[in-house]
Amino acid sequence: MSKNNDFSDITYNRKSVRVYDQKVKISREEMLEMIQESTTAPSSVNMQPWRFVVVESEEEKAKLRPLIRFNKKQNDTSAAMVLIFGDMKCYKYGEEIYNRAVAEGKMSPEVRDEQLAAIIPHYKNFTRQEMNDVIKIDSSLVAMQFMLVARSHGYDTNPIGGFEADQLAETYGLNKDRYVPVMIVSVGKAEEAGDNSIRLEADRFTTFA
């Protein structure tokens, strides 16, 4: 499938799709490609706190169904439900990330050592609320990027915030104290077009200083 590189179409014609063509599946290879492309999204000090769980089998979707309140159509018809979590201990990957940057010539060893010496203790000293705020912002950025990337691959999505947040991590084998659910994104090929919606004019909610 050739990719859609039309920025205007991808961005301005994106709609939240709730009913998908159940015959259309997404291969794991393509799903990983879309997730990889999505992770070009920015994150604070490049800690990349996002974690993905792709729920695609009928058995695993059945586990998810009672946890997603009024979003059952998306779960029942989508190719997959992509669960996006934020990792409260994302700093554990800091050394790996910065070592890769050095190996690929994007950072000097001296800069790596200097930055890690400052960043890791700083992250470890965050309160739980401070860390929660950081990882939710960063993981929301990657979620939006995933929705746009999916459109470039010819698929449609719906961001979902209505779910039982206190049960989601453990249902899929994750430590709920470490992995905080941020968003669920349904993905597949639209069976029904998403609704058109309005946006207020920018000058209604923008001030200049």
C-alpha positions as CSV (number, residue, x, y, z in Angstrom):
1,M,0.0,0.0,0.0
2,S,1.5,3.4,-1.0
3,K,1.6,5.9,1.8
4,N,-0.4,9.1,1.7
5,N,2.0,12.1,2.1
6,D,-0.6,14.8,1.6
7,F,-0.3,16.8,4.8
8,S,-3.5,18.7,4.4
9,D,-5.5,15.6,3.8
10,I,-4.0,13.7,6.7
11,T,-4.4,16.5,9.1
12,Y,-7.6,18.3,8.1
13,N,-9.7,15.4,7.0
14,R,-8.9,13.2,10.0
15,K,-12.1,12.2,11.8
16,S,-12.8,10.1,14.8
17,V,-14.1,6.8,13.4
18,R,-16.1,4.5,15.7
19,V,-17.1,1.6,13.3
20,Y,-14.5,-0.2,11.2
21,D,-14.5,-2.8,8.4
22,Q,-13.9,-6.0,10.4
23,K,-12.4,-7.7,7.3
24,V,-9.4,-5.4,7.4
25,K,-6.5,-6.4,9.6
26,I,-3.2,-4.8,10.2
27,S,0.0,-7.0,10.1
28,R,2.3,-6.8,13.1
29,E,5.0,-5.7,10.8
30,E,3.0,-2.7,9.7
31,M,1.8,-1.9,13.2
32,L,5.4,-1.8,14.5
33,E,6.3,0.4,11.5
34,M,3.5,2.8,12.4
35,I,4.5,2.8,16.1
36,Q,8.2,3.4,15.2
37,E,7.2,6.3,13.0
38,S,5.0,7.7,15.8
39,T,7.9,7.8,18.2
40,T,9.6,10.6,16.3
41,A,7.3,12.7,18.5
42,P,9.1,14.8,21.0
43,S,9.5,14.0,24.7
44,S,11.0,15.8,27.6
45,V,14.8,15.3,27.6
46,N,14.2,12.4,25.1
47,M,13.1,10.0,27.8
48,Q,10.4,8.5,25.5
49,P,8.1,7.4,28.3
50,W,5.4,5.9,26.1
51,R,4.6,2.2,26.2
52,F,2.3,0.5,23.7
53,V,0.1,-2.6,24.2
54,V,-1.6,-3.6,20.9
55,V,-4.8,-5.6,21.6
56,E,-5.8,-7.4,18.4
57,S,-7.0,-10.9,19.1
58,E,-10.7,-11.6,19.9
59,E,-9.7,-13.2,23.2
60,E,-7.8,-10.1,24.4
61,K,-10.4,-7.7,23.0
62,A,-12.9,-9.6,25.2
63,K,-10.8,-8.7,28.2
64,L,-10.8,-5.1,27.2
65,R,-14.5,-4.8,26.4
66,P,-15.9,-4.4,30.0
67,L,-13.2,-1.7,30.7
68,I,-14.1,0.7,27.9
69,R,-17.5,1.9,28.9
70,F,-19.4,3.4,25.9
71,N,-16.6,2.7,23.4
72,K,-17.5,-0.9,22.6
73,K,-18.2,-0.4,18.9
74,Q,-14.6,0.6,18.4
75,N,-13.3,-2.4,20.3
76,D,-15.6,-4.9,18.5
77,T,-14.9,-3.7,14.9
78,S,-11.4,-2.2,14.9
79,A,-8.3,-4.0,13.6
80,A,-6.7,-3.3,16.9
81,M,-7.0,-1.2,20.1
82,V,-3.7,0.5,20.9
83,L,-3.3,1.1,24.6
84,I,-0.8,3.8,25.4
85,F,0.8,4.0,28.8
86,G,3.3,6.3,30.4
87,D,6.2,4.8,32.3
88,M,6.7,6.3,35.7
89,K,10.3,4.9,35.7
90,C,11.1,5.9,32.1
91,Y,14.5,7.2,33.3
92,K,15.7,3.6,33.6
93,Y,16.0,3.7,29.8
94,G,18.0,7.0,29.9
95,E,21.4,5.4,29.6
96,E,20.3,3.1,26.7
97,I,18.8,6.1,24.9
98,Y,21.8,8.4,25.3
99,N,24.3,5.6,24.5
100,R,22.5,5.0,21.2
101,A,22.8,8.7,20.5
102,V,26.6,8.5,21.1
103,A,26.9,5.4,18.9
104,E,25.0,7.0,16.1
105,G,27.2,10.2,16.3
106,K,24.3,12.4,17.5
107,M,25.9,13.2,20.8
108,S,29.4,13.2,22.2
109,P,30.3,11.0,25.2
110,E,31.1,14.1,27.2
111,V,27.6,15.6,26.6
112,R,26.0,12.3,27.4
113,D,27.7,12.0,30.7
114,E,27.0,15.6,31.6
115,Q,23.3,15.3,30.7
116,L,22.7,11.9,32.3
117,A,24.3,13.1,35.6
118,A,21.8,16.0,35.7
119,I,18.7,14.3,34.2
120,I,18.5,11.0,36.0
121,P,18.6,12.4,39.6
122,H,16.2,15.1,38.6
123,Y,13.7,12.6,37.3
124,K,14.1,10.3,40.4
125,N,13.3,13.3,42.6
126,F,10.0,14.1,40.9
127,T,6.9,13.7,43.0
128,R,4.5,11.1,41.7
129,Q,2.3,13.9,40.4
130,E,5.1,15.7,38.7
131,M,6.2,12.5,36.9
132,N,2.6,11.7,36.0
133,D,2.2,15.1,34.4
134,V,5.4,14.7,32.3
135,I,4.7,11.2,31.0
136,K,1.1,12.1,30.2
137,I,2.1,15.1,28.1
138,D,4.8,13.1,26.3
139,S,2.5,10.1,25.7
140,S,-0.3,12.3,24.4
141,L,2.1,13.7,21.8
142,V,3.0,10.2,20.6
143,A,-0.7,9.3,20.6
144,M,-1.6,12.2,18.2
145,Q,1.4,11.3,16.1
146,F,0.2,7.7,15.9
147,M,-3.2,8.9,14.7
148,L,-1.7,10.9,11.9
149,V,0.8,8.2,10.9
150,A,-2.1,5.7,10.8
151,R,-3.9,8.0,8.3
152,S,-0.8,8.2,6.2
153,H,-0.9,4.3,6.0
154,G,-4.6,4.4,4.9
155,Y,-6.2,3.7,8.3
156,D,-8.6,5.6,10.6
157,T,-8.5,6.1,14.3
158,N,-10.4,7.2,17.4
159,P,-8.8,8.5,20.6
160,I,-10.5,7.1,23.6
161,G,-10.3,8.5,27.2
162,G,-13.3,6.7,28.6
163,F,-12.0,3.5,30.3
164,E,-11.4,2.0,33.7
165,A,-7.9,3.4,34.3
166,D,-7.4,1.6,37.6
167,Q,-7.8,-1.8,35.9
168,L,-6.2,-1.4,32.5
169,A,-2.5,-2.1,33.3
170,E,-3.0,-5.2,35.4
171,T,-5.4,-6.6,32.8
172,Y,-2.5,-6.8,30.4
173,G,0.2,-7.9,32.8
174,L,1.7,-4.5,33.6
175,N,2.5,-3.0,37.0
176,K,-0.2,-0.4,37.6
177,D,2.0,1.6,39.9
178,R,4.6,2.0,37.2
179,Y,2.5,2.1,34.0
180,V,-0.1,4.9,33.9
181,P,-2.8,4.6,31.2
182,V,-3.0,7.7,29.0
183,M,-5.1,6.9,26.0
184,I,-6.6,4.1,23.9
185,V,-6.6,4.5,20.2
186,S,-8.8,2.3,18.0
187,V,-7.3,1.8,14.5
188,G,-8.6,0.2,11.4
189,K,-10.4,0.9,8.1
190,A,-13.5,3.0,8.4
191,E,-16.8,1.3,7.8
192,E,-18.7,4.4,8.7
193,A,-17.4,7.9,8.1
194,G,-16.6,9.9,11.2
195,D,-18.8,12.8,12.1
196,N,-18.0,16.3,10.9
197,S,-17.5,18.7,13.8
198,I,-16.9,22.4,14.3
199,R,-14.0,24.2,15.9
200,L,-14.2,27.6,17.4
201,E,-12.2,30.4,15.8
202,A,-8.7,30.8,17.1
203,D,-9.3,34.3,18.3
204,R,-11.9,33.1,20.7
205,F,-9.3,31.3,22.8
206,T,-6.0,33.0,22.0
207,T,-4.4,36.0,23.6
208,F,-1.2,37.7,22.6
209,A,1.2,39.1,25.2
